């Protein structure tokens, strides 16, 4: 941004108008982004998209130079990350010992933590998904490294530097990855 220019933001009404006038192609793109960010997270793709739109029209700041589709996509990424962190940092609820009166029974909340068997099944499913996704890129070791990095929580510049790719080559690889995953799972991941 040139020195002396003023950063402006879209108003809530401008964001709402932009959402109302999205083309079918833009809606399809947003649904794909939602499916991608909801994958493996405790939120459904349609709920993720709805939450992003609700937050966008409820006071989030969208710079005037940023495309609304990109803004919503970034909002979905942020929301999905936040939902995953909520689960990761959730404190386990433990039952209070019963004393026989109704008041103490009301405090006996179920423990939300996975039991060992559920945790094992969850880990096995996660490993199966990991192998299935990586198998899509058996012919492309660099794409496999990028996919593994994404699954391990690496993002953006860190991932690009890790693969030693310039921006153009990295962007091309990311597009290839998205196309292959979208082709294999056009409706998103279905276990």
C-alpha beads as a LAMMPS data file, in Angstrom:
LAMMPS data file: protein, C-alpha beads

191 atoms
190 bonds

1 atom types
1 bond types

-500.0 500.0 xlo xhi
-500.0 500.0 ylo yhi
-500.0 500.0 zlo zhi

Masses

1 110.0

Atoms # bond

1 1 1 0.000 0.000 0.000
2 1 1 1.488 3.340 -0.962
3 1 1 2.489 5.742 1.794
4 1 1 -0.223 8.219 2.622
5 1 1 -3.123 6.075 1.402
6 1 1 -5.942 5.314 3.773
7 1 1 -7.088 1.755 4.359
8 1 1 -10.849 1.535 4.011
9 1 1 -13.163 -1.253 5.028
10 1 1 -16.414 -2.472 3.583
11 1 1 -19.511 -1.675 5.613
12 1 1 -21.809 -4.420 6.869
13 1 1 -24.319 -3.494 4.161
14 1 1 -21.648 -3.689 1.444
15 1 1 -20.613 -7.134 2.642
16 1 1 -24.258 -8.284 2.771
17 1 1 -24.858 -6.908 -0.746
18 1 1 -21.740 -8.642 -2.039
19 1 1 -22.907 -11.955 -0.526
20 1 1 -26.373 -11.534 -2.061
21 1 1 -24.849 -10.982 -5.513
22 1 1 -22.397 -13.891 -5.493
23 1 1 -22.425 -15.845 -8.747
24 1 1 -23.147 -19.597 -8.851
25 1 1 -19.430 -20.185 -9.510
26 1 1 -18.493 -18.165 -6.423
27 1 1 -21.009 -20.122 -4.306
28 1 1 -19.533 -23.385 -5.622
29 1 1 -16.046 -22.165 -4.734
30 1 1 -17.163 -21.222 -1.220
31 1 1 -18.809 -24.628 -0.713
32 1 1 -15.576 -26.352 -1.796
33 1 1 -13.535 -24.205 0.570
34 1 1 -15.974 -24.972 3.391
35 1 1 -15.732 -28.714 2.697
36 1 1 -11.937 -28.503 2.676
37 1 1 -11.717 -26.612 5.984
38 1 1 -14.439 -28.691 7.663
39 1 1 -12.613 -31.909 6.757
40 1 1 -11.539 -33.610 9.981
41 1 1 -12.920 -30.791 12.110
42 1 1 -15.868 -30.810 14.515
43 1 1 -17.980 -28.593 12.244
44 1 1 -20.019 -29.336 9.132
45 1 1 -19.144 -27.545 5.896
46 1 1 -22.562 -25.873 5.573
47 1 1 -22.363 -24.664 9.194
48 1 1 -18.863 -23.334 8.596
49 1 1 -20.002 -21.322 5.576
50 1 1 -23.060 -20.041 7.440
51 1 1 -20.957 -18.976 10.435
52 1 1 -18.488 -17.151 8.176
53 1 1 -21.325 -15.219 6.527
54 1 1 -22.907 -14.421 9.887
55 1 1 -19.638 -13.097 11.262
56 1 1 -18.913 -11.155 8.070
57 1 1 -22.222 -9.302 8.328
58 1 1 -21.997 -8.920 12.095
59 1 1 -19.112 -6.514 12.251
60 1 1 -15.959 -8.269 10.994
61 1 1 -13.679 -5.877 9.165
62 1 1 -13.286 -6.611 5.459
63 1 1 -10.768 -4.326 3.745
64 1 1 -12.247 -2.720 0.637
65 1 1 -9.486 -4.122 -1.594
66 1 1 -10.138 -7.749 -0.515
67 1 1 -12.531 -9.846 -2.579
68 1 1 -15.526 -10.972 -0.479
69 1 1 -15.078 -14.609 -1.554
70 1 1 -11.480 -14.539 -0.330
71 1 1 -12.577 -12.788 2.860
72 1 1 -15.193 -15.488 3.538
73 1 1 -12.686 -18.243 2.745
74 1 1 -10.225 -16.801 5.248
75 1 1 -13.008 -16.449 7.818
76 1 1 -13.866 -20.145 7.340
77 1 1 -10.221 -21.105 7.809
78 1 1 -10.090 -19.123 11.030
79 1 1 -13.368 -20.538 12.347
80 1 1 -12.391 -24.128 11.524
81 1 1 -9.043 -23.660 13.256
82 1 1 -10.803 -22.214 16.301
83 1 1 -13.265 -25.119 16.434
84 1 1 -10.407 -27.628 16.308
85 1 1 -8.614 -25.783 19.108
86 1 1 -11.763 -25.831 21.253
87 1 1 -11.835 -29.615 21.044
88 1 1 -8.099 -29.914 21.602
89 1 1 -8.126 -27.717 24.711
90 1 1 -11.456 -28.863 26.104
91 1 1 -11.330 -29.652 29.787
92 1 1 -12.736 -33.057 30.633
93 1 1 -15.942 -33.061 32.630
94 1 1 -15.876 -35.462 35.534
95 1 1 -18.911 -36.709 37.420
96 1 1 -19.505 -35.548 40.957
97 1 1 -20.046 -38.372 43.414
98 1 1 -23.697 -39.021 44.139
99 1 1 -24.857 -38.297 47.674
100 1 1 -28.445 -39.320 47.182
101 1 1 -30.074 -35.904 46.916
102 1 1 -31.395 -34.536 43.627
103 1 1 -29.120 -31.497 43.611
104 1 1 -25.904 -33.540 43.468
105 1 1 -27.389 -35.795 40.757
106 1 1 -27.942 -32.724 38.577
107 1 1 -24.206 -32.041 38.763
108 1 1 -23.261 -35.463 37.363
109 1 1 -22.300 -34.415 33.876
110 1 1 -21.128 -37.057 31.420
111 1 1 -17.387 -37.145 30.779
112 1 1 -16.881 -35.810 27.233
113 1 1 -13.356 -37.200 26.838
114 1 1 -12.976 -40.161 24.515
115 1 1 -12.528 -43.454 26.262
116 1 1 -9.444 -45.502 25.269
117 1 1 -11.369 -47.576 22.718
118 1 1 -12.929 -44.495 21.082
119 1 1 -9.550 -42.750 21.046
120 1 1 -7.952 -45.799 19.382
121 1 1 -10.718 -45.935 16.732
122 1 1 -10.357 -42.185 16.144
123 1 1 -6.580 -42.512 15.710
124 1 1 -6.977 -45.477 13.350
125 1 1 -9.475 -43.522 11.234
126 1 1 -7.158 -40.504 11.156
127 1 1 -4.259 -42.719 10.042
128 1 1 -6.423 -44.339 7.339
129 1 1 -7.419 -40.903 6.029
130 1 1 -3.783 -39.781 6.101
131 1 1 -2.648 -42.811 4.054
132 1 1 -5.534 -42.410 1.601
133 1 1 -4.710 -38.750 0.967
134 1 1 -0.989 -39.359 0.649
135 1 1 -1.643 -42.208 -1.803
136 1 1 -3.193 -39.649 -4.173
137 1 1 0.311 -38.198 -4.583
138 1 1 2.452 -41.351 -4.837
139 1 1 3.734 -40.018 -8.174
140 1 1 4.666 -36.584 -6.771
141 1 1 6.946 -36.564 -3.684
142 1 1 6.906 -32.757 -3.372
143 1 1 3.093 -32.690 -3.319
144 1 1 3.195 -35.482 -0.721
145 1 1 5.495 -33.383 1.472
146 1 1 3.131 -30.416 1.171
147 1 1 0.091 -32.554 2.048
148 1 1 1.913 -34.047 5.037
149 1 1 2.953 -30.579 6.158
150 1 1 -0.629 -29.337 5.951
151 1 1 -1.859 -32.335 7.943
152 1 1 0.826 -31.610 10.542
153 1 1 -0.329 -27.997 10.907
154 1 1 2.235 -26.185 8.776
155 1 1 0.933 -23.183 6.851
156 1 1 1.837 -20.757 4.087
157 1 1 5.347 -19.381 4.018
158 1 1 6.689 -21.994 6.441
159 1 1 5.480 -24.779 4.146
160 1 1 6.812 -23.070 1.015
161 1 1 10.233 -22.607 2.581
162 1 1 10.226 -26.213 3.824
163 1 1 9.760 -27.454 0.245
164 1 1 12.294 -24.988 -1.218
165 1 1 9.808 -23.932 -3.902
166 1 1 9.482 -20.413 -5.231
167 1 1 6.047 -18.796 -4.934
168 1 1 4.931 -19.738 -8.447
169 1 1 5.965 -23.379 -8.130
170 1 1 4.431 -23.612 -4.657
171 1 1 1.122 -22.109 -5.846
172 1 1 1.092 -24.547 -8.779
173 1 1 1.623 -27.496 -6.431
174 1 1 -1.167 -26.303 -4.139
175 1 1 -3.523 -26.053 -7.135
176 1 1 -2.553 -29.565 -8.238
177 1 1 -3.227 -30.842 -4.708
178 1 1 -6.631 -29.146 -4.567
179 1 1 -7.611 -30.450 -8.014
180 1 1 -6.696 -34.049 -7.169
181 1 1 -8.484 -34.001 -3.834
182 1 1 -11.545 -32.309 -5.369
183 1 1 -11.578 -34.883 -8.176
184 1 1 -11.325 -37.819 -5.763
185 1 1 -13.789 -36.337 -3.234
186 1 1 -16.121 -33.974 -5.201
187 1 1 -18.626 -33.858 -2.346
188 1 1 -15.961 -33.546 0.346
189 1 1 -14.730 -36.368 2.546
190 1 1 -17.299 -39.110 3.091
191 1 1 -16.044 -41.733 5.590

Bonds

1 1 1 2
2 1 2 3
3 1 3 4
4 1 4 5
5 1 5 6
6 1 6 7
7 1 7 8
8 1 8 9
9 1 9 10
10 1 10 11
11 1 11 12
12 1 12 13
13 1 13 14
14 1 14 15
15 1 15 16
16 1 16 17
17 1 17 18
18 1 18 19
19 1 19 20
20 1 20 21
21 1 21 22
22 1 22 23
23 1 23 24
24 1 24 25
25 1 25 26
26 1 26 27
27 1 27 28
28 1 28 29
29 1 29 30
30 1 30 31
31 1 31 32
32 1 32 33
33 1 33 34
34 1 34 35
35 1 35 36
36 1 36 37
37 1 37 38
38 1 38 39
39 1 39 40
40 1 40 41
41 1 41 42
42 1 42 43
43 1 43 44
44 1 44 45
45 1 45 46
46 1 46 47
47 1 47 48
48 1 48 49
49 1 49 50
50 1 50 51
51 1 51 52
52 1 52 53
53 1 53 54
54 1 54 55
55 1 55 56
56 1 56 57
57 1 57 58
58 1 58 59
59 1 59 60
60 1 60 61
61 1 61 62
62 1 62 63
63 1 63 64
64 1 64 65
65 1 65 66
66 1 66 67
67 1 67 68
68 1 68 69
69 1 69 70
70 1 70 71
71 1 71 72
72 1 72 73
73 1 73 74
74 1 74 75
75 1 75 76
76 1 76 77
77 1 77 78
78 1 78 79
79 1 79 80
80 1 80 81
81 1 81 82
82 1 82 83
83 1 83 84
84 1 84 85
85 1 85 86
86 1 86 87
87 1 87 88
88 1 88 89
89 1 89 90
90 1 90 91
91 1 91 92
92 1 92 93
93 1 93 94
94 1 94 95
95 1 95 96
96 1 96 97
97 1 97 98
98 1 98 99
99 1 99 100
100 1 100 101
101 1 101 102
102 1 102 103
103 1 103 104
104 1 104 105
105 1 105 106
106 1 106 107
107 1 107 108
108 1 108 109
109 1 109 110
110 1 110 111
111 1 111 112
112 1 112 113
113 1 113 114
114 1 114 115
115 1 115 116
116 1 116 117
117 1 117 118
118 1 118 119
119 1 119 120
120 1 120 121
121 1 121 122
122 1 122 123
123 1 123 124
124 1 124 125
125 1 125 126
126 1 126 127
127 1 127 128
128 1 128 129
129 1 129 130
130 1 130 131
131 1 131 132
132 1 132 133
133 1 133 134
134 1 134 135
135 1 135 136
136 1 136 137
137 1 137 138
138 1 138 139
139 1 139 140
140 1 140 141
141 1 141 142
142 1 142 143
143 1 143 144
144 1 144 145
145 1 145 146
146 1 146 147
147 1 147 148
148 1 148 149
149 1 149 150
150 1 150 151
151 1 151 152
152 1 152 153
153 1 153 154
154 1 154 155
155 1 155 156
156 1 156 157
157 1 157 158
158 1 158 159
159 1 159 160
160 1 160 161
161 1 161 162
162 1 162 163
163 1 163 164
164 1 164 165
165 1 165 166
166 1 166 167
167 1 167 168
168 1 168 169
169 1 169 170
170 1 170 171
171 1 171 172
172 1 172 173
173 1 173 174
174 1 174 175
175 1 175 176
176 1 176 177
177 1 177 178
178 1 178 179
179 1 179 180
180 1 180 181
181 1 181 182
182 1 182 183
183 1 183 184
184 1 184 185
185 1 185 186
186 1 186 187
187 1 187 188
188 1 188 189
189 1 189 190
190 1 190 191
